Each structure stands twice: as C-alpha cells, then as structure tokens.
Amino acid sequence: MKIAIDCHTLEVENWAGKEQVLFNFLLSLKANDKINDYILYCRRQVLKAADWPQRWQIKSWQLPSPLWQLIVLLHCLIQKVDVLVAPCAYLLPAINVFCANVVILHDVTTIIPDIAPTHKLGIKIKEKLFLRLALRRAKVIIAVSEHTKKDAVKYFNIAPNKIGVIYPGCRFNQSLISLDILAAEKLSEHHLPLEFILFVGTLEPRKNLNNLILAYKQLHDRQKAIPSLLIVGKKGWYYQDIFNLVATNNLTNKVVFAGYLPNELLPYLYNKALVTVYPSLYEGFGLPALEAMACGSPVIATNTSSVSEVTGQAAILVNPYSVDEIADAMHKVLTSPDLQQTMRKQGLQQAAQFSWLNFVQSFLTIINQITK
C-alpha cells in the first residue's frame, strides 16, 4: 500500500503539540511498519531523505500554498497513492478526490463558541472553510480523544461510526525520572531555578495563564517563600496581557518566562518540577500533562474537555475558571511531600498506558480496513 502524509506543518520553527505528535508518529511508523510505502510531503526540506527508509519518498516543493497543494495532489495521482493522511492541516483532504482521505483530528477549538474567541481571526476563517469539508470528505477520521470525537459529532454532525479514537503516545523515556542530579545540572546550564512550579505550553489565551498567575499571586500573598513559577513555551497570540499581569502584580522576580526550550531539556524540567500545572480552558488531548506524568511530575490539570482521559485518577483536576481552586490545589501539593510522591507514582503508571506502538498499530488496522 502507498500512503501519503502531509508534513508541511513541520516547517514551523518551534514545534507545538500537533507538530510533536506528527513527528513522533512518523518515527513510530519508521520503526514499526516494514510493509507499506510512504510519501512525506513538505514545502521545505525539513526532513532529510537519509533519515528515513529507502522505500520512503520525501518530496519538498518550496511553492506558494495553492500551487503546492495542486502539485501534491497531482503527485498523488501519478504515484497511485492509496491513502492521503492529513495529521495537522485540512486543505488537502478538503480538495482531494484522487484517493481515500484520513484526517487526524486534534481538536475543534476554532468552532466551539466559548473557545473560538481565543483564536486569531485568520485561523478561525481558515478552519471554518476547510475543516468541515475535510471531515465530510474523509473516509475515516482519527480523533486523539473521546472528547474530540464527541465535539466532531456535535459541531459537524459527523456519524460516530466514521470516527475512531486513538490516543497518542509519549515521546519521553520514563527511565529519566531517576536522573535527578543530571536534571539539576541541566537546569543550571540554562540559568533556570532549581525549585519551581512548572507550566509548559504556548502563550495564548486558551492556555489560561492569566488565572494561573492570579492563583500564584494568592500563594505568594499567603507565604512569600514559595518556589518560582516557571513558564516554558513560545509566544503565541494575545500574549502581552500575560506579561502585563505579572508586572501589575509585582511578580517579575518570581515568574520566569523561559521561552521555547529544546525538547531534550523538557524531561529534566518535568522531573525536577515540584508540580506541573495545566489549567487550560480546552484541550483536544493534553500532551504536556501526559509528558509531565511520564517524567515523574505531580500534575494539576483542568477538569474540562479531554484532559481527564489523559490523567485518569493520577492528577488533581480543577475548574480552570476558578482562581481559588487552582491556588488551593497548588498549596495542597506544595505542602505535602507525601502527596507529591504518591502523585509521581500514580502518574508514571497512568502515562505507561499511552504508547506510540499502539497508536501505529491501531492506525494501520484502520488503514487496512478502509482500503480492502
């Protein structure tokens, strides 16, 4: 079978969750599928052919978007591609009529009325134009959580039996939890605090950093000697309010904005964190919560959307709209070493249930079913 995958979103400089999922999906296909042939389509040469099996094709055309889409579809036709997989972007499956479309759906945040205002207008317009059509034309949709599946059914009127749910795996080796001394060395190299409350994610309104900072302010007012709040992630959109809030509350010396950090540093951050807080308003999956648990961090997470599917009983779940709940949960974890240790053990057990091998095996089962 010949399977094409749209990989053009990997050209962004600093990968967020969707790009991380796509790249680790490719790595797992490389390791576990020795039968099918793949064509990876890019707009820039972000993937080197030497890094992939010889039977795989890496195709890059540095062209304007509309022309690139046309060239990709013509190449699919010439190559007699059986399946086109859209893991992150939806224009190709919206217009492709040459082979079966498979859409991997991460979330529908641009459509949900309470969440859509947190996005830039351009993103909302693009997804409203193409996502609906892509989902309708897809032979099958792979949702990354049950909640995302329910949202697709609710907001797009998609038949439930057209949507399969496969949870992504975790890219981090859980054995890293034993490297506490090395973690301290890594943090020192980057001039980061050695005791901290951790947040990992893009700086944008949906991640609910404003309420996290206000909750941290409550803790600071109760007791001045509290760990720093370490915020790791690239600037997204509408982020200036976050910096202003820190300055207004005189927390500049306590809240550390580390920016986007190398992937290889993240396991050490999670491992060293006293607690990882993930109070997002909505998530299609919740990758940072899974990564934190896999690296041995206690986790406080939102009780909305899909995150509870990821954390199970291993995290403390809070109402993301309640500053008091977030503050109380942080206080509870920070003041109880026994609770921290229990949560670390439970998190490791929960994270072990998420496997890239399982994702690829389930993916290939679905692909084989739709091409019979």
Wavefront OBJ file of the C-alpha trace (Angstrom):
o trace
v 0.000 0.000 0.000
v 1.171 3.542 -0.736
v 0.392 6.091 1.967
v 0.989 9.840 1.596
v 1.296 12.123 4.629
v 1.054 15.920 4.622
v 4.067 17.025 6.703
v 4.280 20.687 5.719
v 3.409 21.908 9.230
v 6.811 20.649 10.422
v 8.371 23.676 8.726
v 7.458 25.946 11.658
v 10.498 26.924 13.711
v 9.359 25.840 17.169
v 7.035 22.850 17.273
v 3.926 22.822 19.429
v 1.898 19.757 20.418
v 0.479 18.902 16.988
v 3.885 19.003 15.328
v 5.406 16.897 18.101
v 2.649 14.328 17.664
v 3.160 14.252 13.885
v 6.931 13.797 14.087
v 6.721 11.055 16.715
v 4.007 9.369 14.655
v 6.446 9.320 11.710
v 9.231 7.917 13.892
v 6.946 5.143 15.122
v 5.839 4.299 11.572
v 9.504 4.113 10.591
v 10.235 1.725 13.451
v 7.164 -0.480 13.208
v 5.842 -0.573 9.621
v 8.103 -2.578 7.320
v 5.427 -3.293 4.719
v 3.839 -0.106 3.391
v 5.450 2.601 1.293
v 5.217 6.239 2.370
v 5.461 9.618 0.679
v 6.064 12.552 3.032
v 5.100 15.902 1.531
v 6.821 19.091 2.721
v 7.150 22.643 1.468
v 10.711 23.000 2.738
v 13.406 20.387 3.268
v 12.715 19.846 6.952
v 13.006 16.069 6.582
v 16.209 14.541 5.218
v 15.777 11.502 2.994
v 18.805 9.837 4.602
v 16.961 9.671 7.931
v 14.118 7.564 6.527
v 13.801 4.105 4.919
v 14.826 3.842 1.268
v 11.331 2.875 0.192
v 10.003 6.165 1.597
v 9.856 9.243 -0.613
v 10.481 12.714 0.842
v 9.040 15.339 -1.506
v 9.624 19.071 -0.999
v 8.451 21.901 -3.226
v 9.058 25.422 -1.995
v 5.997 26.951 -3.605
v 3.101 29.223 -2.599
v 0.427 27.302 -0.738
v -2.224 26.939 -3.500
v 0.331 25.770 -6.074
v 1.958 23.411 -3.552
v -1.407 21.789 -2.792
v -2.021 21.271 -6.516
v 1.412 19.714 -7.082
v 0.897 17.364 -4.129
v -2.450 16.156 -5.454
v -1.053 15.629 -8.958
v 1.854 13.694 -7.487
v -0.600 11.532 -5.515
v -2.425 10.799 -8.757
v 0.749 9.936 -10.685
v 2.096 7.782 -7.843
v -1.247 5.995 -7.468
v -1.421 6.777 -3.769
v -3.978 4.698 -1.859
v -4.414 6.932 1.209
v -3.695 10.584 1.938
v -3.234 11.306 5.652
v -3.802 14.835 6.990
v -2.342 14.966 10.521
v -2.482 18.719 11.177
v -3.853 20.747 8.249
v -7.107 20.280 6.382
v -6.918 21.911 2.948
v -5.583 18.851 1.115
v -8.296 16.428 2.281
v -10.890 19.120 1.603
v -9.992 19.159 -2.105
v -8.517 15.700 -2.717
v -10.640 13.359 -4.851
v -7.893 11.024 -6.086
v -7.637 8.644 -3.124
v -9.021 7.917 0.346
v -8.608 10.728 2.873
v -7.728 10.094 6.524
v -7.937 13.095 8.851
v -6.272 13.073 12.259
v -8.376 15.455 14.349
v -6.703 17.055 17.371
v -9.431 19.483 18.422
v -12.162 21.805 17.161
v -11.251 24.848 19.259
v -11.913 27.296 16.429
v -15.548 26.190 16.272
v -16.588 25.895 19.935
v -18.401 29.151 20.847
v -16.759 29.650 24.272
v -13.252 28.897 22.989
v -13.219 30.312 19.449
v -12.673 33.945 20.612
v -9.264 32.917 21.987
v -8.021 32.325 18.417
v -6.832 34.769 15.791
v -9.409 35.639 13.132
v -7.337 34.206 10.270
v -7.102 30.787 11.892
v -10.843 30.706 12.577
v -11.732 31.605 8.996
v -9.349 29.042 7.502
v -10.583 26.172 9.652
v -14.238 27.044 9.191
v -13.699 26.958 5.423
v -11.705 23.742 5.182
v -12.180 21.640 8.318
v -15.876 20.976 7.765
v -15.299 19.915 4.156
v -12.254 17.819 5.079
v -14.224 15.906 7.710
v -17.081 15.267 5.301
v -14.751 14.005 2.565
v -12.655 11.856 4.879
v -13.015 8.114 4.514
v -12.272 7.901 8.213
v -11.439 10.379 10.971
v -8.980 9.560 13.741
v -9.675 11.604 16.878
v -6.999 11.840 19.568
v -9.564 11.593 22.392
v -13.152 10.596 23.054
v -13.972 14.226 23.839
v -12.664 15.375 20.453
v -14.788 12.694 18.805
v -17.880 13.924 20.661
v -17.156 17.506 19.595
v -16.806 16.441 15.953
v -20.170 14.692 16.142
v -21.768 17.673 17.913
v -20.425 20.571 15.859
v -20.060 18.939 12.426
v -22.839 16.346 12.512
v -20.393 13.563 11.672
v -21.610 9.978 12.059
v -19.942 8.485 15.192
v -19.034 5.270 13.360
v -16.895 7.307 10.957
v -14.597 8.388 13.792
v -12.047 6.189 15.522
v -10.235 7.215 18.698
v -6.505 6.572 19.095
v -4.544 8.184 21.912
v -1.061 9.466 21.019
v 1.936 8.087 22.860
v 4.602 9.867 24.866
v 7.978 10.733 23.382
v 9.858 10.710 26.692
v 11.605 7.713 28.231
v 10.201 7.173 31.710
v 13.585 5.983 32.981
v 14.647 9.637 33.064
v 12.884 10.038 36.398
v 15.968 8.592 38.074
v 18.266 11.308 36.736
v 17.639 13.882 39.450
v 21.278 15.012 39.767
v 21.620 15.350 35.996
v 18.357 17.322 35.924
v 19.814 19.885 38.326
v 22.902 20.204 36.133
v 20.805 20.727 33.005
v 18.735 23.460 34.649
v 21.831 25.249 35.908
v 23.271 25.267 32.402
v 20.226 27.228 31.222
v 20.183 29.528 34.285
v 16.809 28.195 35.423
v 15.602 27.931 39.040
v 16.105 24.586 40.773
v 12.765 24.720 42.652
v 9.710 25.688 40.674
v 6.082 25.211 39.734
v 6.003 24.379 36.013
v 3.782 25.299 33.092
v 4.545 24.089 29.551
v 2.604 25.338 26.542
v 2.162 28.104 24.003
v 1.465 31.556 25.438
v -2.093 32.138 24.234
v -5.459 32.834 25.905
v -6.775 29.251 25.728
v -3.956 28.046 27.974
v -5.423 30.161 30.781
v -2.135 31.567 32.038
v -3.873 34.636 33.471
v -5.738 32.532 36.042
v -2.600 30.534 36.788
v -0.701 33.748 37.510
v -3.530 35.084 39.693
v -3.569 31.781 41.602
v 0.184 32.000 42.029
v -0.293 35.546 43.357
v -2.654 34.152 46.004
v 0.024 31.668 47.092
v 2.619 34.410 47.164
v 0.400 36.557 49.382
v -0.088 33.679 51.826
v 3.603 32.882 52.065
v 6.399 34.858 50.417
v 8.882 31.971 50.366
v 7.344 29.929 47.579
v 9.043 28.392 44.529
v 9.227 30.316 41.280
v 6.590 29.853 38.609
v 8.466 28.673 35.508
v 6.578 29.233 32.248
v 8.036 27.370 29.269
v 6.719 27.908 25.754
v 6.820 30.087 22.698
v 4.786 33.264 22.281
v 1.526 32.561 20.523
v -1.041 35.342 20.217
v -2.637 37.874 22.561
v 0.206 37.118 24.980
v 1.054 40.661 26.045
v -1.702 40.594 28.692
v 0.173 37.757 30.387
v 3.350 39.810 30.782
v 1.335 42.838 31.882
v -0.430 40.804 34.566
v 2.881 39.632 36.008
v 4.200 43.193 36.128
v 0.987 44.616 37.605
v 1.097 42.099 40.454
v 4.790 42.721 41.205
v 5.735 39.144 40.348
v 8.522 39.891 37.901
v 11.129 38.372 40.205
v 9.042 35.253 40.878
v 7.573 34.362 37.462
v 10.210 33.178 34.996
v 9.422 33.208 31.278
v 11.914 30.753 29.804
v 10.600 30.909 26.250
v 10.793 27.919 23.930
v 13.346 25.418 25.230
v 14.983 22.457 23.447
v 12.982 19.236 23.523
v 15.813 17.364 25.175
v 15.595 19.667 28.202
v 11.890 19.116 28.872
v 12.173 15.725 30.638
v 14.550 17.249 33.164
v 12.177 20.174 33.733
v 9.234 17.858 34.331
v 11.346 15.622 36.540
v 12.557 18.499 38.694
v 9.217 20.346 38.967
v 7.516 20.303 42.362
v 4.262 20.267 40.409
v 3.218 20.829 36.799
v 0.066 22.926 36.392
v -2.006 22.697 33.219
v -5.164 24.811 33.676
v -6.161 25.088 30.004
v -9.708 26.116 29.125
v -9.934 23.408 26.466
v -7.691 20.666 25.085
v -8.232 18.071 22.404
v -5.758 15.804 24.198
v -3.376 17.441 26.698
v 0.140 16.353 25.746
v 2.045 18.325 28.443
v 0.023 16.598 31.162
v 0.995 13.191 29.753
v 4.643 14.180 29.369
v 4.767 15.517 32.919
v 3.402 12.282 34.358
v 5.774 10.200 32.231
v 8.724 12.107 33.692
v 7.564 11.806 37.282
v 5.948 15.182 37.953
v 2.804 15.621 40.058
v 0.123 17.190 37.846
v -2.690 19.675 38.466
v -4.875 19.916 35.382
v -8.100 21.322 34.052
v -11.310 19.364 34.611
v -12.623 20.400 31.187
v -12.567 18.733 27.766
v -10.317 15.702 27.240
v -7.592 16.112 29.850
v -9.152 13.729 32.375
v -8.898 10.991 29.724
v -5.141 11.520 29.802
v -4.615 11.928 33.548
v -7.149 9.417 34.854
v -7.050 9.417 38.656
v -3.380 10.425 38.769
v -3.851 14.228 38.749
v -5.727 16.799 40.781
v -8.368 18.261 38.477
v -9.583 21.832 38.967
v -12.096 24.229 37.487
v -9.890 26.381 35.211
v -12.197 29.370 35.689
v -11.687 29.293 39.476
v -8.524 31.041 40.652
v -9.213 29.809 44.182
v -9.349 26.142 43.120
v -6.078 26.408 41.220
v -4.382 28.152 44.166
v -5.728 25.658 46.710
v -4.575 22.695 44.624
v -1.058 24.114 44.284
v -0.923 24.802 48.017
v -2.077 21.256 48.766
v 0.644 19.658 46.642
v 3.450 22.006 47.659
v 2.840 21.486 51.376
v 2.665 17.684 51.256
v 5.800 15.755 50.199
v 3.895 12.507 50.749
v 1.196 13.595 48.317
v 3.843 14.596 45.795
v 5.420 11.145 45.980
v 2.065 9.390 45.638
v 1.153 11.508 42.614
v 4.509 10.836 40.985
v 3.998 7.060 41.246
v 0.393 7.225 40.047
v 1.367 9.470 37.155
v 4.044 7.070 35.948
v 1.545 4.210 35.994
v -1.033 6.267 34.115
v 1.434 7.505 31.486
v 2.596 3.947 30.769
v -0.812 3.257 29.197
v -0.043 5.603 26.277
v 2.130 4.024 23.607
v 3.246 5.102 20.138
v 3.392 1.448 19.161
v -0.306 1.127 19.997
v -1.072 4.303 18.013
v 0.658 2.986 14.891
v -0.851 -0.494 15.167
v -4.350 0.971 15.540
v -3.697 3.393 12.670
v -2.593 0.588 10.350
v -5.604 -1.513 11.297
v -7.896 1.344 10.269
v -5.974 1.955 7.032
v -6.201 -1.713 6.087
v -9.941 -1.733 6.746
v -10.715 1.246 4.504
v -8.578 0.005 1.589
v -9.964 -3.519 1.378
l 1 2 3 4 5 6 7 8 9 10 11 12 13 14 15 16 17 18 19 20 21 22 23 24 25 26 27 28 29 30 31 32 33 34 35 36 37 38 39 40 41 42 43 44 45 46 47 48 49 50 51 52 53 54 55 56 57 58 59 60 61 62 63 64 65 66 67 68 69 70 71 72 73 74 75 76 77 78 79 80 81 82 83 84 85 86 87 88 89 90 91 92 93 94 95 96 97 98 99 100 101 102 103 104 105 106 107 108 109 110 111 112 113 114 115 116 117 118 119 120 121 122 123 124 125 126 127 128 129 130 131 132 133 134 135 136 137 138 139 140 141 142 143 144 145 146 147 148 149 150 151 152 153 154 155 156 157 158 159 160 161 162 163 164 165 166 167 168 169 170 171 172 173 174 175 176 177 178 179 180 181 182 183 184 185 186 187 188 189 190 191 192 193 194 195 196 197 198 199 200 201 202 203 204 205 206 207 208 209 210 211 212 213 214 215 216 217 218 219 220 221 222 223 224 225 226 227 228 229 230 231 232 233 234 235 236 237 238 239 240 241 242 243 244 245 246 247 248 249 250 251 252 253 254 255 256 257 258 259 260 261 262 263 264 265 266 267 268 269 270 271 272 273 274 275 276 277 278 279 280 281 282 283 284 285 286 287 288 289 290 291 292 293 294 295 296 297 298 299 300 301 302 303 304 305 306 307 308 309 310 311 312 313 314 315 316 317 318 319 320 321 322 323 324 325 326 327 328 329 330 331 332 333 334 335 336 337 338 339 340 341 342 343 344 345 346 347 348 349 350 351 352 353 354 355 356 357 358 359 360 361 362 363 364 365 366 367 368 369 370 371 372
